[in-house]
Amino acid sequence: MRNLFDIDPWKIIESKFDPSKQKQAESIFSIGNGSFGQRANFEENYSGASLQGSYIGGVYYPDKTRVGWWKNGYPEYFAKVLNSTNWIGIDISIDGEHLDLNQQQIKHFHRELDMQNGLLKRSARVVFSNGKELEIESIRFCSMAREEIGAIAYSVTPLNFSGNVKFTPYLDGKVSNHDANYDEFFWVEDSRKVDLQKGILCTRTKKTDFCVATAMRFSFWREQELLTIHPNVAQRDFYVENNFEHYLEKGIRFTLKKYVAITSTINHSEFELVAKAIKRVREAYTTGFDALRSEHEAAWQAIWDSADISIEGDVASQQGIRFNIFHLYQTYTGKNAKLNIGPKGFTGEKYGGATYWDTEAYCLPFYLKTTDPKVARQLLVYRYNHLGRAIENAEKLGFKDGAALYPMVTMNGEECHNEWEITFEEIHRNGAISFGIYNYVRHTRDTDYLETYGLPVLAGIARFWAQRFNWSEAKKAYVMLGVTGPNEYENNVNNNWYTNYIARWCIAYCLEVNSKVSKGLVEKLAPREIEQFQHIVDNVYFPQIDGTNIYLQQDGFMDKEQLSASDIPVAERPINKHWSWDRILRSIFIKQADVLQGLYLFEDHFTEEVIRENFDFYEPKTVHESSLSPCVHVILAAKIKRLDKALELYLRTSRLDLDDYNHEADEGLHITSMAGTWMSVVEGLAGVRVYENGLAINPQIPKPWKSYAFQIRYQNQPLALAIDQQKVTITNLGSALVSCQLAGSQIDIEAGAMHEAAFEKFELS
Amino acid sequence: MRNLFDIDPWKIIESKFDPSKQKQAESIFSIGNGSFGQRANFEENYSGASLQGSYIGGVYYPDKTRVGWWKNGYPEYFAKVLNSTNWIGIDISIDGEHLDLNQQQIKHFHRELDMQNGLLKRSARVVFSNGKELEIESIRFCSMAREEIGAIAYSVTPLNFSGNVKFTPYLDGKVSNHDANYDEFFWVEDSRKVDLQKGILCTRTKKTDFCVATAMRFSFWREQELLTIHPNVAQRDFYVENNFEHYLEKGIRFTLKKYVAITSTINHSEFELVAKAIKRVREAYTTGFDALRSEHEAAWQAIWDSADISIEGDVASQQGIRFNIFHLYQTYTGKNAKLNIGPKGFTGEKYGGATYWDTEAYCLPFYLKTTDPKVARQLLVYRYNHLGRAIENAEKLGFKDGAALYPMVTMNGEECHNEWEITFEEIHRNGAISFGIYNYVRHTRDTDYLETYGLPVLAGIARFWAQRFNWSEAKKAYVMLGVTGPNEYENNVNNNWYTNYIARWCIAYCLEVNSKVSKGLVEKLAPREIEQFQHIVDNVYFPQIDGTNIYLQQDGFMDKEQLSASDIPVAERPINKHWSWDRILRSIFIKQADVLQGLYLFEDHFTEEVIRENFDFYEPKTVHESSLSPCVHVILAAKIKRLDKALELYLRTSRLDLDDYNHEADEGLHITSMAGTWMSVVEGLAGVRVYENGLAINPQIPKPWKSYAFQIRYQNQPLALAIDQQKVTITNLGSALVSCQLAGSQIDIEAGAMHEAAFEKFELS
């Protein structure tokens, strides 16, 4: 795979402008702050291929469902992440000719995503048709310190002339979703106002009535000197601007500093929305660009302090892992229980919705180990808040008595997705939500959570599974018919091992929690339910290959033609782009191996021998055409000491978007799978596990790496791990003693103490 | 079930106008002639709920596919049956007030479908707001003798006044499909011309460039006297009219006779289209209404002579069966190899497409036994002509080497349907096409057909099956994974017994035909293929319940909760309107029992005991929510002497649309299942079978019936059967001796001879 952009440990660098990469670059260089985000579109006019995108967390539109053949139970709409007011716009023109990197000759170009500091920087030298040369430079960020503030410093230096240049900072609310089922426009204008050096635009979504106020202010500088200017103002529907011409002297740098505040009814009442935006932007303006930037950079520094993974000896790996961590924190910071982690974050609009099972299965472990447990808890509370909707969702499908089915895709708890084989059948997602609670508790020991929020969710989910299993007289066991596992290259299968396994586990865990929580706080299971649940737990059917330890993905799996992914001609990969759906379904090939997913989640239930046997059976059949697939294989490969395989797949997952393996980075990034990449290192290579009975660490290091280091949180104590080719160093940065199993040996590390162990001293267990 | 309209052996009668039934009536009283057809819309203006519909065989529009989630292999478009120029329009007004049965007081109303003569008749007495009373009467037909001609005699009698009435006969091409994916308009206007007492409108479909010319002429009569009138002419886009006011004397009947010719590029070149329409309409005008009507009635008489089923003792049954036969012949007459039998015929536009597996599985046996074998042969040639497209269709799904997959829905051989579980998986349709050839040959002994047309189709289909089976190492047999059987309440199942059975049979039959046809005429199978085919035929896996004769619908069927349709609360029927798709899929309930479908098609492969055992297993689980379902059960129930069950289901199928069991007659009729109704009587009650080794007849008669009688064709000899409670009478109306098994005894009937057998003399075998 060729790298799309230049390699650097802390930066993504594009050193030559290539319009054919612009949409990919717009995704990859996106910036955001967990509250809103912006693709790396140019501030000035750009006439080339581009996906202009500005997205605000939680603001969505219920786009009317488009299906060929309606089926009972389909949702009426699909919640679309909304492309909203373009706040970055600064148009530049000379003698009526607009600056446009798709038109003018470009003598130099440099775009850089500074991940350490959360900055998008760009510089370019451009020759206008009349020969006038401009140097432009811009620095942009979405403030991590002030979640409603964005800021841009946009500098222009005339290189071979002195003369007038026109500046037009504007706000444009006339933006459409690329992803709209019937090409509808989703916004109405509520109000707009424009005045000298400021303007505000307030737009409202149709149907959902979300209001978004975007306020701008700007200042204009000659080098370090603030200038007084007298701009014109202009406005039209969905649009406000200032514009002014200024005489620029050759070689002198003039800078327009644009401050924007974006407030929405996600966080404010409709009545105070505009006032808040005006207040926030005034504060930002008063604070000034440099001070805003400093506090923003400090906020990023605090994130990196606990979340960074440093890798020495392989810059591509280093860049890859930081790219993933960076985008995760840009997408979700845990500040707001109404938000979640959309599959494309703020980098694109494809797929819609904000919440998939990816959150619990992939993102939660990341936040649990890299930051304050409150962040992970927010993610759990989000689902607790949607419990009523999950119960309604199950009722629509014919379930009753409080059974809860969480949606495949949602914005507000309601199901959006509308393919029967996914919407109605890919129900394993429910299991991930119970598992998330369990995982949270084993990391944090916050059992209080179970009392108030945990048990109702666990019970709703367990009730769903209890109704979804049915007794098979033929098998004298509980079976589960008609499901789609995480491997979406199979639909409507019976007894998907993963789904049966996690479903049974959910019921068992619910029984366990129910027996432990004190009476009174929440409604507990009825005795009749307890009995029924226990009967199911004791009698679930699991398909397996006779005489082996291999769990069968589903009934009938062995009837398929037994091939390996290596049998597929290279020209036919990925198969989802080359084969008919029919052929994919019938083939043995696996998008994402769900038996292995189960062995990963419940690793402590299985011996290493069982894991190895299943890995050797499923990994050759897996084509990894889900971005969520490789990381699980990295972790299991590392577990069974296949370090070369682990590294190979690690590189694929960590640079999936950076090197655009799947040819779709133009549409946005695979945000949730980025958490899987992080797991690949921490759980895979470093072998960090939080089991119910404690922390275990079984580190390894790939040969090409000199060393790698990161921190984890365990029971709210930060631990720093550093692994090089010779040794492992664990430092307890917390305030309490931490015990763990290091390569099978119990060790205790006092607060502030460091434990060092040489590799030669221990055998990996 | 309450009857929607009045009962009569030869007529459907509506004796009181009920606007809430208008759309149902428009479907049920539809008329057509195999070439074009027209819903029973009123000629005059009608402002109530109505589905205006005029359809021309073979003229379609490729409507852009609408899907939520695209899958590789989906077709780009869905061919829509096109609603085309409204040719019946005759507007009537008095003093500016339009005649409109939705507005004026109606003193009397009578609408009648005269099935014997193929006439739609209507009379009404209407009071205008000024108190003026009009009697109107209309008679309309689509000529069975001239396939491009429609005619209307529209009479008006002023009952309580003399005065001016305005007549406006018109053609209106501005018609839209109700069933359009994106509300597009499908037509452009090519040309129009209007002159005294005539007009022509030529419209063209977008994309497909079908041209349709509709020409009208009319005359105006005072009782039997032709009047000279001086109409005005008017036109606008897509519209031409004449209009004139005439002074009508009280009590005198004035009649406007409107003649219409409809020509299309299905049958004519674009250059002669208009001239042909003008010529045809001139001929019709010259022939005159009464003579046109006589030749039309004679053509219907000829159809009834051989295709009628008369039932004495149960008028509802009698009306039901004639209604079915009537609509079948209105839809398809076999005159044109480009046409086929759409699921709604010319009575509505839902589902689109013209050709489903219904044609071979249901309609072909009807035409084989009721008319000249040329008609059935046309249907086979239609598929032969589409073989190239079927091969392309299979290639799109990844098949090769001449494998052919006929489409689920088509107009021109290309697949239209776009649900993966149907389009890619409901492949049993391919089997019906081979079976149709086999069935044709055993009825007609026309083995020549195999030489030229048969083998290439059989080979393409056999190649498909050979590739679609795969060897299961686990089962040491050929299995077929991921199919949908005729029971569409299961999707993506493995080893659907019906599909496996018909697929193996197709390969075996292809081998048999291949070994028999002479060398040279068509390309025969390669030796390697023969060997491979034989290996498959010898080693197909069939699921079965151990220790029984019950063939399992599919792998895993016994894991379902074992319930009966009687366990479903009445309020939840039909389940497809009340249950989520998910719940339907997981349930045991069967839309249409496909094991029984297989036992029906291949009845001579199984003992009666096997059929009984399977019927008793599947019938209680079948909810008959496909219109194609009950007839098969009637036939099998009769076979195993469950005559009460047979009669119960016969009544349901024969009056499905007449009594609107499924609450969807407003959208059009279930044309193809009507052939199943015919089969219910002939193959079910009368026990007529054409096996490979000859004709067998095992008649029974339900207790409520006095007698029933019909004709069949067998080896091109017409036989008349009459069955009463005492005896069976078989008359050989042909010119050659016919041998058959009557209730197990071999009998020979000379040409012209009659054979009578008393029921008491024979035991039904």
Boltz contact constraints between the chains, C-beta under 6 A:
constraints:
  - contact:
      token1: [A, 66]
      token2: [B, 66]
      max_distance: 6.0
  - contact:
      token1: [A, 66]
      token2: [B, 68]
      max_distance: 6.0
  - contact:
      token1: [A, 67]
      token2: [B, 68]
      max_distance: 6.0
  - contact:
      token1: [A, 68]
      token2: [B, 66]
      max_distance: 6.0
  - contact:
      token1: [A, 68]
      token2: [B, 67]
      max_distance: 6.0
  - contact:
      token1: [A, 68]
      token2: [B, 418]
      max_distance: 6.0
  - contact:
      token1: [A, 69]
      token2: [B, 419]
      max_distance: 6.0
  - contact:
      token1: [A, 71]
      token2: [B, 581]
      max_distance: 6.0
  - contact:
      token1: [A, 72]
      token2: [B, 580]
      max_distance: 6.0
  - contact:
      token1: [A, 72]
      token2: [B, 581]
      max_distance: 6.0
  - contact:
      token1: [A, 73]
      token2: [B, 580]
      max_distance: 6.0
  - contact:
      token1: [A, 73]
      token2: [B, 581]
      max_distance: 6.0
  - contact:
      token1: [A, 397]
      token2: [B, 580]
      max_distance: 6.0
  - contact:
      token1: [A, 397]
      token2: [B, 582]
      max_distance: 6.0
  - contact:
      token1: [A, 398]
      token2: [B, 580]
      max_distance: 6.0
  - contact:
      token1: [A, 398]
      token2: [B, 583]
      max_distance: 6.0
  - contact:
      token1: [A, 418]
      token2: [B, 68]
      max_distance: 6.0
  - contact:
      token1: [A, 419]
      token2: [B, 69]
      max_distance: 6.0
  - contact:
      token1: [A, 420]
      token2: [B, 581]
      max_distance: 6.0
  - contact:
      token1: [A, 424]
      token2: [B, 582]
      max_distance: 6.0
  - contact:
      token1: [A, 470]
      token2: [B, 561]
      max_distance: 6.0
  - contact:
      token1: [A, 472]
      token2: [B, 559]
      max_distance: 6.0
  - contact:
      token1: [A, 474]
      token2: [B, 558]
      max_distance: 6.0
  - contact:
      token1: [A, 474]
      token2: [B, 559]
      max_distance: 6.0
  - contact:
      token1: [A, 479]
      token2: [B, 559]
      max_distance: 6.0
  - contact:
      token1: [A, 481]
      token2: [B, 586]
      max_distance: 6.0
  - contact:
      token1: [A, 482]
      token2: [B, 585]
      max_distance: 6.0
  - contact:
      token1: [A, 482]
      token2: [B, 586]
      max_distance: 6.0
  - contact:
      token1: [A, 491]
      token2: [B, 492]
      max_distance: 6.0
  - contact:
      token1: [A, 492]
      token2: [B, 491]
      max_distance: 6.0
  - contact:
      token1: [A, 492]
      token2: [B, 492]
      max_distance: 6.0
  - contact:
      token1: [A, 494]
      token2: [B, 556]
      max_distance: 6.0
  - contact:
      token1: [A, 555]
      token2: [B, 556]
      max_distance: 6.0
  - contact:
      token1: [A, 556]
      token2: [B, 494]
      max_distance: 6.0
  - contact:
      token1: [A, 556]
      token2: [B, 555]
      max_distance: 6.0
  - contact:
      token1: [A, 558]
      token2: [B, 474]
      max_distance: 6.0
  - contact:
      token1: [A, 559]
      token2: [B, 472]
      max_distance: 6.0
  - contact:
      token1: [A, 559]
      token2: [B, 474]
      max_distance: 6.0
  - contact:
      token1: [A, 559]
      token2: [B, 479]
      max_distance: 6.0
  - contact:
      token1: [A, 561]
      token2: [B, 470]
      max_distance: 6.0
  - contact:
      token1: [A, 580]
      token2: [B, 72]
      max_distance: 6.0
  - contact:
      token1: [A, 580]
      token2: [B, 73]
      max_distance: 6.0
  - contact:
      token1: [A, 580]
      token2: [B, 397]
      max_distance: 6.0
  - contact:
      token1: [A, 580]
      token2: [B, 398]
      max_distance: 6.0
  - contact:
      token1: [A, 581]
      token2: [B, 71]
      max_distance: 6.0
  - contact:
      token1: [A, 581]
      token2: [B, 72]
      max_distance: 6.0
  - contact:
      token1: [A, 581]
      token2: [B, 73]
      max_distance: 6.0
  - contact:
      token1: [A, 581]
      token2: [B, 420]
      max_distance: 6.0
  - contact:
      token1: [A, 582]
      token2: [B, 397]
      max_distance: 6.0
  - contact:
      token1: [A, 582]
      token2: [B, 424]
      max_distance: 6.0
  - contact:
      token1: [A, 583]
      token2: [B, 398]
      max_distance: 6.0
  - contact:
      token1: [A, 585]
      token2: [B, 482]
      max_distance: 6.0
  - contact:
      token1: [A, 586]
      token2: [B, 481]
      max_distance: 6.0
  - contact:
      token1: [A, 586]
      token2: [B, 482]
      max_distance: 6.0
